[in-house]
């Protein structure tokens, strides 16, 4: 299943955004999910992940600023991004950790 990421936009440095990840038709996504990002000229990287329950992991560059969470009732996984910096500018994607299927990402642009 290709997951759909949404919620990106243009924000000033220091600002916040919340990204959402859901499956088409509200399909359950109770499996481990990762948020990835790809900046221009760089490889795609995993920035945050959440297990089937609530265990989470973060890459060092976002730890303390980003929070991944899931809402089981809404079948949605969120990425709350605070204190954004220009280096966070990228296209953000969500995907099942053990899936090979990439959906459309959402652009996040942080201006200085």
Gaussian input, Z-matrix of N, CA and C with variables (Angstrom, degrees):
# hf/3-21g

backbone

0 1
 N
 C     1     B1
 C     2     B2     1     A1
 N     3     B3     2     A2     1     D1
 C     4     B4     3     A3     2     D2
 C     5     B5     4     A4     3     D3
 N     6     B6     5     A5     4     D4
 C     7     B7     6     A6     5     D5
 C     8     B8     7     A7     6     D6
 N     9     B9     8     A8     7     D7
 C    10    B10     9     A9     8     D8
 C    11    B11    10    A10     9     D9
 N    12    B12    11    A11    10    D10
 C    13    B13    12    A12    11    D11
 C    14    B14    13    A13    12    D12
 N    15    B15    14    A14    13    D13
 C    16    B16    15    A15    14    D14
 C    17    B17    16    A16    15    D15
 N    18    B18    17    A17    16    D16
 C    19    B19    18    A18    17    D17
 C    20    B20    19    A19    18    D18
 N    21    B21    20    A20    19    D19
 C    22    B22    21    A21    20    D20
 C    23    B23    22    A22    21    D21
 N    24    B24    23    A23    22    D22
 C    25    B25    24    A24    23    D23
 C    26    B26    25    A25    24    D24
 N    27    B27    26    A26    25    D25
 C    28    B28    27    A27    26    D26
 C    29    B29    28    A28    27    D27
 N    30    B30    29    A29    28    D28
 C    31    B31    30    A30    29    D29
 C    32    B32    31    A31    30    D30
 N    33    B33    32    A32    31    D31
 C    34    B34    33    A33    32    D32
 C    35    B35    34    A34    33    D33
 N    36    B36    35    A35    34    D34
 C    37    B37    36    A36    35    D35
 C    38    B38    37    A37    36    D36
 N    39    B39    38    A38    37    D37
 C    40    B40    39    A39    38    D38
 C    41    B41    40    A40    39    D39
 N    42    B42    41    A41    40    D40
 C    43    B43    42    A42    41    D41
 C    44    B44    43    A43    42    D42
 N    45    B45    44    A44    43    D43
 C    46    B46    45    A45    44    D44
 C    47    B47    46    A46    45    D45
 N    48    B48    47    A47    46    D46
 C    49    B49    48    A48    47    D47
 C    50    B50    49    A49    48    D48
 N    51    B51    50    A50    49    D49
 C    52    B52    51    A51    50    D50
 C    53    B53    52    A52    51    D51
 N    54    B54    53    A53    52    D52
 C    55    B55    54    A54    53    D53
 C    56    B56    55    A55    54    D54
 N    57    B57    56    A56    55    D55
 C    58    B58    57    A57    56    D56
 C    59    B59    58    A58    57    D57
 N    60    B60    59    A59    58    D58
 C    61    B61    60    A60    59    D59
 C    62    B62    61    A61    60    D60
 N    63    B63    62    A62    61    D61
 C    64    B64    63    A63    62    D62
 C    65    B65    64    A64    63    D63
 N    66    B66    65    A65    64    D64
 C    67    B67    66    A66    65    D65
 C    68    B68    67    A67    66    D66
 N    69    B69    68    A68    67    D67
 C    70    B70    69    A69    68    D68
 C    71    B71    70    A70    69    D69
 N    72    B72    71    A71    70    D70
 C    73    B73    72    A72    71    D71
 C    74    B74    73    A73    72    D72
 N    75    B75    74    A74    73    D73
 C    76    B76    75    A75    74    D74
 C    77    B77    76    A76    75    D75
 N    78    B78    77    A77    76    D76
 C    79    B79    78    A78    77    D77
 C    80    B80    79    A79    78    D78
 N    81    B81    80    A80    79    D79
 C    82    B82    81    A81    80    D80
 C    83    B83    82    A82    81    D81
 N    84    B84    83    A83    82    D82
 C    85    B85    84    A84    83    D83
 C    86    B86    85    A85    84    D84
 N    87    B87    86    A86    85    D85
 C    88    B88    87    A87    86    D86
 C    89    B89    88    A88    87    D87
 N    90    B90    89    A89    88    D88
 C    91    B91    90    A90    89    D89
 C    92    B92    91    A91    90    D90
 N    93    B93    92    A92    91    D91
 C    94    B94    93    A93    92    D92
 C    95    B95    94    A94    93    D93
 N    96    B96    95    A95    94    D94
 C    97    B97    96    A96    95    D95
 C    98    B98    97    A97    96    D96
 N    99    B99    98    A98    97    D97
 C   100   B100    99    A99    98    D98
 C   101   B101   100   A100    99    D99
 N   102   B102   101   A101   100   D100
 C   103   B103   102   A102   101   D101
 C   104   B104   103   A103   102   D102
 N   105   B105   104   A104   103   D103
 C   106   B106   105   A105   104   D104
 C   107   B107   106   A106   105   D105
 N   108   B108   107   A107   106   D106
 C   109   B109   108   A108   107   D107
 C   110   B110   109   A109   108   D108
 N   111   B111   110   A110   109   D109
 C   112   B112   111   A111   110   D110
 C   113   B113   112   A112   111   D111
 N   114   B114   113   A113   112   D112
 C   115   B115   114   A114   113   D113
 C   116   B116   115   A115   114   D114
 N   117   B117   116   A116   115   D115
 C   118   B118   117   A117   116   D116
 C   119   B119   118   A118   117   D117
 N   120   B120   119   A119   118   D118
 C   121   B121   120   A120   119   D119
 C   122   B122   121   A121   120   D120
 N   123   B123   122   A122   121   D121
 C   124   B124   123   A123   122   D122
 C   125   B125   124   A124   123   D123
 N   126   B126   125   A125   124   D124
 C   127   B127   126   A126   125   D125
 C   128   B128   127   A127   126   D126
 N   129   B129   128   A128   127   D127
 C   130   B130   129   A129   128   D128
 C   131   B131   130   A130   129   D129
 N   132   B132   131   A131   130   D130
 C   133   B133   132   A132   131   D131
 C   134   B134   133   A133   132   D132
 N   135   B135   134   A134   133   D133
 C   136   B136   135   A135   134   D134
 C   137   B137   136   A136   135   D135
 N   138   B138   137   A137   136   D136
 C   139   B139   138   A138   137   D137
 C   140   B140   139   A139   138   D138
 N   141   B141   140   A140   139   D139
 C   142   B142   141   A141   140   D140
 C   143   B143   142   A142   141   D141
 N   144   B144   143   A143   142   D142
 C   145   B145   144   A144   143   D143
 C   146   B146   145   A145   144   D144
 N   147   B147   146   A146   145   D145
 C   148   B148   147   A147   146   D146
 C   149   B149   148   A148   147   D147
 N   150   B150   149   A149   148   D148
 C   151   B151   150   A150   149   D149
 C   152   B152   151   A151   150   D150
 N   153   B153   152   A152   151   D151
 C   154   B154   153   A153   152   D152
 C   155   B155   154   A154   153   D153
 N   156   B156   155   A155   154   D154
 C   157   B157   156   A156   155   D155
 C   158   B158   157   A157   156   D156
 N   159   B159   158   A158   157   D157
 C   160   B160   159   A159   158   D158
 C   161   B161   160   A160   159   D159
 N   162   B162   161   A161   160   D160
 C   163   B163   162   A162   161   D161
 C   164   B164   163   A163   162   D162
 N   165   B165   164   A164   163   D163
 C   166   B166   165   A165   164   D164
 C   167   B167   166   A166   165   D165
 N   168   B168   167   A167   166   D166
 C   169   B169   168   A168   167   D167
 C   170   B170   169   A169   168   D168
 N   171   B171   170   A170   169   D169
 C   172   B172   171   A171   170   D170
 C   173   B173   172   A172   171   D171
 N   174   B174   173   A173   172   D172
 C   175   B175   174   A174   173   D173
 C   176   B176   175   A175   174   D174
 N   177   B177   176   A176   175   D175
 C   178   B178   177   A177   176   D176
 C   179   B179   178   A178   177   D177
 N   180   B180   179   A179   178   D178
 C   181   B181   180   A180   179   D179
 C   182   B182   181   A181   180   D180
 N   183   B183   182   A182   181   D181
 C   184   B184   183   A183   182   D182
 C   185   B185   184   A184   183   D183
 N   186   B186   185   A185   184   D184
 C   187   B187   186   A186   185   D185
 C   188   B188   187   A187   186   D186
 N   189   B189   188   A188   187   D187
 C   190   B190   189   A189   188   D188
 C   191   B191   190   A190   189   D189
 N   192   B192   191   A191   190   D190
 C   193   B193   192   A192   191   D191
 C   194   B194   193   A193   192   D192
 N   195   B195   194   A194   193   D193
 C   196   B196   195   A195   194   D194
 C   197   B197   196   A196   195   D195
 N   198   B198   197   A197   196   D196
 C   199   B199   198   A198   197   D197
 C   200   B200   199   A199   198   D198
 N   201   B201   200   A200   199   D199
 C   202   B202   201   A201   200   D200
 C   203   B203   202   A202   201   D201
 N   204   B204   203   A203   202   D202
 C   205   B205   204   A204   203   D203
 C   206   B206   205   A205   204   D204
 N   207   B207   206   A206   205   D205
 C   208   B208   207   A207   206   D206
 C   209   B209   208   A208   207   D207
 N   210   B210   209   A209   208   D208
 C   211   B211   210   A210   209   D209
 C   212   B212   211   A211   210   D210
 N   213   B213   212   A212   211   D211
 C   214   B214   213   A213   212   D212
 C   215   B215   214   A214   213   D213
 N   216   B216   215   A215   214   D214
 C   217   B217   216   A216   215   D215
 C   218   B218   217   A217   216   D216
 N   219   B219   218   A218   217   D217
 C   220   B220   219   A219   218   D218
 C   221   B221   220   A220   219   D219
 N   222   B222   221   A221   220   D220
 C   223   B223   222   A222   221   D221
 C   224   B224   223   A223   222   D222
 N   225   B225   224   A224   223   D223
 C   226   B226   225   A225   224   D224
 C   227   B227   226   A226   225   D225
 N   228   B228   227   A227   226   D226
 C   229   B229   228   A228   227   D227
 C   230   B230   229   A229   228   D228
 N   231   B231   230   A230   229   D229
 C   232   B232   231   A231   230   D230
 C   233   B233   232   A232   231   D231
 N   234   B234   233   A233   232   D232
 C   235   B235   234   A234   233   D233
 C   236   B236   235   A235   234   D234
 N   237   B237   236   A236   235   D235
 C   238   B238   237   A237   236   D236
 C   239   B239   238   A238   237   D237
 N   240   B240   239   A239   238   D238
 C   241   B241   240   A240   239   D239
 C   242   B242   241   A241   240   D240
 N   243   B243   242   A242   241   D241
 C   244   B244   243   A243   242   D242
 C   245   B245   244   A244   243   D243
 N   246   B246   245   A245   244   D244
 C   247   B247   246   A246   245   D245
 C   248   B248   247   A247   246   D246
 N   249   B249   248   A248   247   D247
 C   250   B250   249   A249   248   D248
 C   251   B251   250   A250   249   D249
 N   252   B252   251   A251   250   D250
 C   253   B253   252   A252   251   D251
 C   254   B254   253   A253   252   D252
 N   255   B255   254   A254   253   D253
 C   256   B256   255   A255   254   D254
 C   257   B257   256   A256   255   D255
 N   258   B258   257   A257   256   D256
 C   259   B259   258   A258   257   D257
 C   260   B260   259   A259   258   D258
 N   261   B261   260   A260   259   D259
 C   262   B262   261   A261   260   D260
 C   263   B263   262   A262   261   D261
 N   264   B264   263   A263   262   D262
 C   265   B265   264   A264   263   D263
 C   266   B266   265   A265   264   D264
 N   267   B267   266   A266   265   D265
 C   268   B268   267   A267   266   D266
 C   269   B269   268   A268   267   D267
 N   270   B270   269   A269   268   D268
 C   271   B271   270   A270   269   D269
 C   272   B272   271   A271   270   D270
 N   273   B273   272   A272   271   D271
 C   274   B274   273   A273   272   D272
 C   275   B275   274   A274   273   D273
 N   276   B276   275   A275   274   D274
 C   277   B277   276   A276   275   D275
 C   278   B278   277   A277   276   D276
 N   279   B279   278   A278   277   D277
 C   280   B280   279   A279   278   D278
 C   281   B281   280   A280   279   D279
 N   282   B282   281   A281   280   D280
 C   283   B283   282   A282   281   D281
 C   284   B284   283   A283   282   D282
 N   285   B285   284   A284   283   D283
 C   286   B286   285   A285   284   D284
 C   287   B287   286   A286   285   D285
 N   288   B288   287   A287   286   D286
 C   289   B289   288   A288   287   D287
 C   290   B290   289   A289   288   D288
 N   291   B291   290   A290   289   D289
 C   292   B292   291   A291   290   D290
 C   293   B293   292   A292   291   D291
 N   294   B294   293   A293   292   D292
 C   295   B295   294   A294   293   D293
 C   296   B296   295   A295   294   D294
 N   297   B297   296   A296   295   D295
 C   298   B298   297   A297   296   D296
 C   299   B299   298   A298   297   D297
 N   300   B300   299   A299   298   D298
 C   301   B301   300   A300   299   D299
 C   302   B302   301   A301   300   D300
 N   303   B303   302   A302   301   D301
 C   304   B304   303   A303   302   D302
 C   305   B305   304   A304   303   D303
 N   306   B306   305   A305   304   D304
 C   307   B307   306   A306   305   D305
 C   308   B308   307   A307   306   D306
 N   309   B309   308   A308   307   D307
 C   310   B310   309   A309   308   D308
 C   311   B311   310   A310   309   D309
 N   312   B312   311   A311   310   D310
 C   313   B313   312   A312   311   D311
 C   314   B314   313   A313   312   D312
 N   315   B315   314   A314   313   D313
 C   316   B316   315   A315   314   D314
 C   317   B317   316   A316   315   D315
 N   318   B318   317   A317   316   D316
 C   319   B319   318   A318   317   D317
 C   320   B320   319   A319   318   D318
 N   321   B321   320   A320   319   D319
 C   322   B322   321   A321   320   D320
 C   323   B323   322   A322   321   D321
 N   324   B324   323   A323   322   D322
 C   325   B325   324   A324   323   D323
 C   326   B326   325   A325   324   D324
 N   327   B327   326   A326   325   D325
 C   328   B328   327   A327   326   D326
 C   329   B329   328   A328   327   D327
 N   330   B330   329   A329   328   D328
 C   331   B331   330   A330   329   D329
 C   332   B332   331   A331   330   D330
 N   333   B333   332   A332   331   D331
 C   334   B334   333   A333   332   D332
 C   335   B335   334   A334   333   D333

   B1=1.4648
   B2=1.5216
   B3=1.3170
   B4=1.4619
   B5=1.5195
   B6=1.3197
   B7=1.4472
   B8=1.5199
   B9=1.3205
   B10=1.4638
   B11=1.5176
   B12=1.3242
   B13=1.4573
   B14=1.5208
   B15=1.3115
   B16=1.4613
   B17=1.5216
   B18=1.3274
   B19=1.4538
   B20=1.5144
   B21=1.3183
   B22=1.4507
   B23=1.5122
   B24=1.3264
   B25=1.4488
   B26=1.5028
   B27=1.3236
   B28=1.4667
   B29=1.5184
   B30=1.3094
   B31=1.4552
   B32=1.5219
   B33=1.3156
   B34=1.4522
   B35=1.5169
   B36=1.3079
   B37=1.4592
   B38=1.5252
   B39=1.3176
   B40=1.4579
   B41=1.5126
   B42=1.3103
   B43=1.4539
   B44=1.5172
   B45=1.3305
   B46=1.4637
   B47=1.5236
   B48=1.3099
   B49=1.4522
   B50=1.5272
   B51=1.3237
   B52=1.4553
   B53=1.5205
   B54=1.2972
   B55=1.4630
   B56=1.5274
   B57=1.3160
   B58=1.4599
   B59=1.5228
   B60=1.3209
   B61=1.4596
   B62=1.5213
   B63=1.3181
   B64=1.4549
   B65=1.5150
   B66=1.3318
   B67=1.4596
   B68=1.5238
   B69=1.3265
   B70=1.4639
   B71=1.5186
   B72=1.3067
   B73=1.4557
   B74=1.5068
   B75=1.3297
   B76=1.4572
   B77=1.5139
   B78=1.3174
   B79=1.4695
   B80=1.5197
   B81=1.3183
   B82=1.4621
   B83=1.5220
   B84=1.3205
   B85=1.4640
   B86=1.5156
   B87=1.3091
   B88=1.4582
   B89=1.5202
   B90=1.3297
   B91=1.4637
   B92=1.5271
   B93=1.3253
   B94=1.4646
   B95=1.5312
   B96=1.3216
   B97=1.4603
   B98=1.5250
   B99=1.2985
   B100=1.4540
   B101=1.5191
   B102=1.3118
   B103=1.4666
   B104=1.5248
   B105=1.3204
   B106=1.4467
   B107=1.5287
   B108=1.3256
   B109=1.4527
   B110=1.5181
   B111=1.3192
   B112=1.4504
   B113=1.5228
   B114=1.3219
   B115=1.4607
   B116=1.5306
   B117=1.3253
   B118=1.4682
   B119=1.5183
   B120=1.3165
   B121=1.4579
   B122=1.5190
   B123=1.3256
   B124=1.4614
   B125=1.5173
   B126=1.3163
   B127=1.4576
   B128=1.5230
   B129=1.3201
   B130=1.4566
   B131=1.5200
   B132=1.3327
   B133=1.4592
   B134=1.5233
   B135=1.3186
   B136=1.4648
   B137=1.5196
   B138=1.3264
   B139=1.4656
   B140=1.5216
   B141=1.3216
   B142=1.4611
   B143=1.5184
   B144=1.3190
   B145=1.4578
   B146=1.5175
   B147=1.3209
   B148=1.4558
   B149=1.5121
   B150=1.3394
   B151=1.4443
   B152=1.5189
   B153=1.3134
   B154=1.4601
   B155=1.5255
   B156=1.3247
   B157=1.4589
   B158=1.5232
   B159=1.3012
   B160=1.4707
   B161=1.5211
   B162=1.3204
   B163=1.4713
   B164=1.5210
   B165=1.3206
   B166=1.4655
   B167=1.5188
   B168=1.3222
   B169=1.4546
   B170=1.5226
   B171=1.3462
   B172=1.4574
   B173=1.5259
   B174=1.3108
   B175=1.4597
   B176=1.5208
   B177=1.3170
   B178=1.4655
   B179=1.5339
   B180=1.3122
   B181=1.4624
   B182=1.5325
   B183=1.3369
   B184=1.4687
   B185=1.5229
   B186=1.3415
   B187=1.4690
   B188=1.5228
   B189=1.3355
   B190=1.4568
   B191=1.5210
   B192=1.3255
   B193=1.4635
   B194=1.5245
   B195=1.3210
   B196=1.4658
   B197=1.5374
   B198=1.3242
   B199=1.4574
   B200=1.5170
   B201=1.3286
   B202=1.4583
   B203=1.5244
   B204=1.3230
   B205=1.4622
   B206=1.5201
   B207=1.3209
   B208=1.4604
   B209=1.5050
   B210=1.3160
   B211=1.4566
   B212=1.5198
   B213=1.3296
   B214=1.4659
   B215=1.5290
   B216=1.3019
   B217=1.4632
   B218=1.5337
   B219=1.3282
   B220=1.4715
   B221=1.5263
   B222=1.3446
   B223=1.4692
   B224=1.5217
   B225=1.3152
   B226=1.4626
   B227=1.5186
   B228=1.3120
   B229=1.4601
   B230=1.5270
   B231=1.3172
   B232=1.4620
   B233=1.5202
   B234=1.3212
   B235=1.4514
   B236=1.5286
   B237=1.3229
   B238=1.4698
   B239=1.5216
   B240=1.3052
   B241=1.4570
   B242=1.5250
   B243=1.3189
   B244=1.4611
   B245=1.5175
   B246=1.3253
   B247=1.4625
   B248=1.5322
   B249=1.3184
   B250=1.4513
   B251=1.5256
   B252=1.3089
   B253=1.4608
   B254=1.5300
   B255=1.3326
   B256=1.4716
   B257=1.5279
   B258=1.3323
   B259=1.4694
   B260=1.5259
   B261=1.3149
   B262=1.4681
   B263=1.5253
   B264=1.3167
   B265=1.4649
   B266=1.5183
   B267=1.3322
   B268=1.4645
   B269=1.5180
   B270=1.3215
   B271=1.4556
   B272=1.5299
   B273=1.3072
   B274=1.4562
   B275=1.5312
   B276=1.3308
   B277=1.4549
   B278=1.5244
   B279=1.3084
   B280=1.4561
   B281=1.5255
   B282=1.3253
   B283=1.4641
   B284=1.5157
   B285=1.3175
   B286=1.4462
   B287=1.5146
   B288=1.3359
   B289=1.4614
   B290=1.5237
   B291=1.3203
   B292=1.4566
   B293=1.5234
   B294=1.3191
   B295=1.4675
   B296=1.5214
   B297=1.3198
   B298=1.4658
   B299=1.5193
   B300=1.3190
   B301=1.4636
   B302=1.5188
   B303=1.3268
   B304=1.4645
   B305=1.5220
   B306=1.3045
   B307=1.4531
   B308=1.5189
   B309=1.3154
   B310=1.4574
   B311=1.5178
   B312=1.3059
   B313=1.4496
   B314=1.5166
   B315=1.3185
   B316=1.4625
   B317=1.5260
   B318=1.3237
   B319=1.4636
   B320=1.5235
   B321=1.3144
   B322=1.4619
   B323=1.5221
   B324=1.3268
   B325=1.4581
   B326=1.5176
   B327=1.3268
   B328=1.4637
   B329=1.5232
   B330=1.3096
   B331=1.4531
   B332=1.5270
   B333=1.3209
   B334=1.4680
   B335=1.5253
   A1=109.55
   A2=115.74
   A3=119.76
   A4=108.49
   A5=115.78
   A6=120.54
   A7=110.03
   A8=115.59
   A9=120.77
   A10=109.94
   A11=115.85
   A12=121.95
   A13=109.06
   A14=116.01
   A15=120.73
   A16=109.71
   A17=115.50
   A18=120.25
   A19=115.64
   A20=117.43
   A21=119.63
   A22=112.11
   A23=115.67
   A24=120.50
   A25=111.39
   A26=114.67
   A27=122.79
   A28=108.38
   A29=116.51
   A30=121.04
   A31=108.91
   A32=116.05
   A33=120.42
   A34=111.08
   A35=115.83
   A36=120.46
   A37=109.76
   A38=115.29
   A39=120.93
   A40=113.56
   A41=116.43
   A42=120.68
   A43=112.91
   A44=115.28
   A45=121.83
   A46=110.71
   A47=114.44
   A48=122.70
   A49=108.06
   A50=116.02
   A51=120.26
   A52=108.90
   A53=115.67
   A54=122.00
   A55=109.45
   A56=114.77
   A57=121.19
   A58=110.25
   A59=115.93
   A60=122.49
   A61=107.85
   A62=115.95
   A63=120.22
   A64=109.68
   A65=115.19
   A66=120.95
   A67=108.83
   A68=117.55
   A69=120.11
   A70=111.72
   A71=115.96
   A72=120.37
   A73=114.45
   A74=116.91
   A75=119.00
   A76=114.17
   A77=116.77
   A78=120.95
   A79=110.81
   A80=115.87
   A81=120.37
   A82=111.24
   A83=115.07
   A84=120.03
   A85=107.93
   A86=116.37
   A87=121.56
   A88=112.24
   A89=116.92
   A90=120.37
   A91=110.01
   A92=118.23
   A93=120.46
   A94=112.23
   A95=114.68
   A96=122.36
   A97=109.74
   A98=116.38
   A99=121.24
   A100=111.88
   A101=115.53
   A102=121.84
   A103=107.14
   A104=115.65
   A105=122.82
   A106=108.36
   A107=115.38
   A108=118.40
   A109=109.63
   A110=114.59
   A111=120.70
   A112=108.74
   A113=114.68
   A114=121.18
   A115=108.70
   A116=117.07
   A117=120.27
   A118=111.55
   A119=116.59
   A120=121.16
   A121=114.99
   A122=117.35
   A123=120.76
   A124=110.51
   A125=115.16
   A126=120.06
   A127=110.01
   A128=114.28
   A129=119.44
   A130=108.91
   A131=116.86
   A132=120.99
   A133=110.17
   A134=114.00
   A135=121.33
   A136=107.79
   A137=117.68
   A138=119.86
   A139=112.53
   A140=118.00
   A141=120.18
   A142=108.74
   A143=115.41
   A144=119.78
   A145=109.53
   A146=114.91
   A147=121.38
   A148=108.14
   A149=115.57
   A150=120.65
   A151=112.21
   A152=115.21
   A153=120.07
   A154=111.98
   A155=116.46
   A156=119.46
   A157=108.29
   A158=117.68
   A159=120.05
   A160=112.99
   A161=117.45
   A162=118.29
   A163=109.63
   A164=115.95
   A165=121.04
   A166=111.36
   A167=114.81
   A168=121.86
   A169=108.99
   A170=115.55
   A171=121.00
   A172=110.35
   A173=114.73
   A174=119.05
   A175=107.64
   A176=116.92
   A177=120.69
   A178=112.80
   A179=117.29
   A180=120.39
   A181=113.29
   A182=117.90
   A183=119.40
   A184=112.50
   A185=116.53
   A186=118.87
   A187=110.09
   A188=115.83
   A189=121.17
   A190=113.28
   A191=117.33
   A192=120.88
   A193=111.95
   A194=117.22
   A195=121.99
   A196=108.85
   A197=115.05
   A198=121.21
   A199=109.21
   A200=116.02
   A201=121.09
   A202=107.99
   A203=115.84
   A204=119.99
   A205=108.38
   A206=115.55
   A207=118.98
   A208=110.14
   A209=115.02
   A210=122.29
   A211=106.45
   A212=116.33
   A213=119.97
   A214=111.16
   A215=117.34
   A216=119.92
   A217=111.04
   A218=115.69
   A219=120.36
   A220=112.39
   A221=117.39
   A222=120.50
   A223=111.34
   A224=114.83
   A225=121.07
   A226=109.68
   A227=115.55
   A228=121.78
   A229=107.27
   A230=115.81
   A231=121.37
   A232=110.89
   A233=115.05
   A234=122.09
   A235=107.03
   A236=114.92
   A237=120.46
   A238=107.89
   A239=116.36
   A240=121.41
   A241=108.82
   A242=115.82
   A243=122.20
   A244=110.28
   A245=115.22
   A246=121.41
   A247=110.86
   A248=115.64
   A249=120.72
   A250=111.49
   A251=115.22
   A252=122.99
   A253=108.71
   A254=117.90
   A255=119.84
   A256=113.65
   A257=116.58
   A258=120.31
   A259=112.70
   A260=117.52
   A261=120.78
   A262=111.95
   A263=117.06
   A264=120.92
   A265=110.41
   A266=116.21
   A267=121.50
   A268=108.78
   A269=114.97
   A270=120.59
   A271=106.74
   A272=116.24
   A273=122.15
   A274=109.98
   A275=114.93
   A276=122.60
   A277=110.12
   A278=116.01
   A279=119.34
   A280=108.01
   A281=114.54
   A282=119.70
   A283=108.67
   A284=115.85
   A285=118.84
   A286=108.93
   A287=117.19
   A288=120.14
   A289=112.18
   A290=117.67
   A291=121.03
   A292=111.95
   A293=115.28
   A294=121.69
   A295=110.26
   A296=115.68
   A297=121.10
   A298=112.18
   A299=117.14
   A300=121.20
   A301=111.05
   A302=115.65
   A303=121.18
   A304=109.81
   A305=115.87
   A306=121.44
   A307=110.34
   A308=115.39
   A309=120.30
   A310=109.93
   A311=116.21
   A312=120.78
   A313=111.66
   A314=114.71
   A315=121.57
   A316=108.28
   A317=115.58
   A318=120.95
   A319=110.94
   A320=115.30
   A321=122.10
   A322=107.58
   A323=115.82
   A324=120.97
   A325=108.56
   A326=115.60
   A327=121.12
   A328=107.80
   A329=115.70
   A330=120.62
   A331=110.28
   A332=115.52
   A333=119.93
   A334=111.11
   D1=130.03
   D2=176.58
   D3=-84.44
   D4=120.43
   D5=179.82
   D6=-83.99
   D7=150.74
   D8=-176.35
   D9=-109.31
   D10=123.20
   D11=176.84
   D12=-98.35
   D13=140.78
   D14=178.60
   D15=-149.23
   D16=168.15
   D17=175.47
   D18=104.66
   D19=0.45
   D20=179.23
   D21=-70.69
   D22=175.87
   D23=179.50
   D24=168.53
   D25=-169.35
   D26=178.74
   D27=-103.25
   D28=128.69
   D29=-178.90
   D30=-142.55
   D31=151.05
   D32=175.88
   D33=-78.12
   D34=154.84
   D35=176.34
   D36=-54.42
   D37=137.17
   D38=-176.30
   D39=93.00
   D40=-10.95
   D41=-178.70
   D42=-83.83
   D43=-175.22
   D44=-176.11
   D45=-133.43
   D46=153.61
   D47=171.72
   D48=-144.69
   D49=152.89
   D50=172.73
   D51=-122.86
   D52=120.26
   D53=177.98
   D54=-94.56
   D55=147.74
   D56=178.18
   D57=-121.02
   D58=148.02
   D59=179.76
   D60=-134.02
   D61=124.96
   D62=-179.55
   D63=-146.91
   D64=161.20
   D65=176.56
   D66=-96.59
   D67=149.75
   D68=178.26
   D69=-56.27
   D70=138.52
   D71=177.51
   D72=74.27
   D73=10.88
   D74=178.79
   D75=72.81
   D76=21.11
   D77=178.17
   D78=-57.54
   D79=141.50
   D80=179.28
   D81=-57.60
   D82=135.73
   D83=173.75
   D84=-128.90
   D85=65.04
   D86=-176.94
   D87=-88.40
   D88=0.78
   D89=-178.74
   D90=-86.96
   D91=169.04
   D92=179.47
   D93=-58.89
   D94=134.59
   D95=-175.72
   D96=-125.39
   D97=143.57
   D98=175.33
   D99=-122.40
   D100=144.89
   D101=168.87
   D102=-101.61
   D103=129.17
   D104=-178.54
   D105=-121.64
   D106=161.21
   D107=173.50
   D108=-144.30
   D109=152.35
   D110=177.06
   D111=-135.93
   D112=114.90
   D113=176.71
   D114=-89.58
   D115=157.21
   D116=179.71
   D117=-54.41
   D118=129.03
   D119=177.13
   D120=76.53
   D121=5.78
   D122=-178.17
   D123=-121.91
   D124=160.78
   D125=177.26
   D126=-75.82
   D127=153.23
   D128=175.61
   D129=-67.91
   D130=137.74
   D131=-178.67
   D132=-130.62
   D133=148.55
   D134=174.28
   D135=-82.58
   D136=123.01
   D137=-178.19
   D138=-105.78
   D139=-27.08
   D140=-179.65
   D141=-158.05
   D142=148.67
   D143=177.70
   D144=-143.95
   D145=155.55
   D146=178.10
   D147=-136.42
   D148=135.59
   D149=-179.56
   D150=-77.24
   D151=-173.24
   D152=-179.72
   D153=-64.38
   D154=-24.50
   D155=175.41
   D156=-101.33
   D157=-108.47
   D158=-178.34
   D159=-131.58
   D160=8.44
   D161=178.83
   D162=-67.10
   D163=138.96
   D164=-175.11
   D165=-131.53
   D166=155.52
   D167=174.12
   D168=-141.71
   D169=149.34
   D170=-178.29
   D171=-137.52
   D172=149.48
   D173=169.87
   D174=-74.41
   D175=150.47
   D176=-173.73
   D177=-55.98
   D178=-35.29
   D179=-173.45
   D180=-68.36
   D181=-16.60
   D182=-179.05
   D183=-117.86
   D184=-9.44
   D185=-177.35
   D186=-59.65
   D187=132.61
   D188=-178.04
   D189=91.64
   D190=-15.18
   D191=178.33
   D192=-114.35
   D193=-33.17
   D194=-178.93
   D195=-106.98
   D196=146.26
   D197=175.70
   D198=-133.76
   D199=124.16
   D200=176.11
   D201=-99.89
   D202=139.89
   D203=-179.48
   D204=-152.04
   D205=164.32
   D206=177.03
   D207=-131.22
   D208=145.29
   D209=175.62
   D210=-113.09
   D211=105.24
   D212=-175.73
   D213=-66.03
   D214=-33.05
   D215=-178.94
   D216=-68.14
   D217=-35.86
   D218=-178.34
   D219=-94.12
   D220=-3.61
   D221=-176.26
   D222=51.54
   D223=46.20
   D224=-176.26
   D225=-133.85
   D226=142.01
   D227=172.71
   D228=-112.92
   D229=133.85
   D230=-176.66
   D231=-111.74
   D232=154.77
   D233=169.07
   D234=-129.27
   D235=103.45
   D236=176.40
   D237=-84.87
   D238=122.51
   D239=-176.91
   D240=-117.75
   D241=115.19
   D242=-179.80
   D243=-114.80
   D244=162.27
   D245=177.94
   D246=48.55
   D247=50.20
   D248=-177.09
   D249=-65.73
   D250=146.37
   D251=178.15
   D252=-124.70
   D253=159.03
   D254=-178.19
   D255=-55.11
   D256=-29.82
   D257=179.68
   D258=-68.25
   D259=-10.94
   D260=175.91
   D261=-82.53
   D262=-6.57
   D263=179.20
   D264=-60.90
   D265=123.66
   D266=-176.44
   D267=-177.97
   D268=170.61
   D269=166.65
   D270=-90.48
   D271=127.01
   D272=-177.82
   D273=-103.20
   D274=135.80
   D275=-179.73
   D276=-127.36
   D277=153.08
   D278=169.94
   D279=-121.82
   D280=149.68
   D281=-175.95
   D282=-160.40
   D283=149.06
   D284=170.08
   D285=-60.73
   D286=137.00
   D287=-175.64
   D288=-59.52
   D289=-29.66
   D290=-176.61
   D291=-109.01
   D292=19.39
   D293=179.51
   D294=-105.14
   D295=152.39
   D296=174.77
   D297=-104.02
   D298=5.96
   D299=-172.81
   D300=-98.44
   D301=116.81
   D302=179.58
   D303=-99.13
   D304=132.40
   D305=174.12
   D306=-96.02
   D307=-174.33
   D308=178.13
   D309=-74.20
   D310=137.51
   D311=-179.90
   D312=-90.25
   D313=-177.42
   D314=178.06
   D315=-130.40
   D316=135.07
   D317=-175.02
   D318=-81.38
   D319=130.71
   D320=172.28
   D321=-118.20
   D322=123.85
   D323=179.34
   D324=-124.88
   D325=124.23
   D326=-179.41
   D327=-113.58
   D328=119.00
   D329=-179.33
   D330=-93.44
   D331=148.07
   D332=-178.24
   D333=-90.01

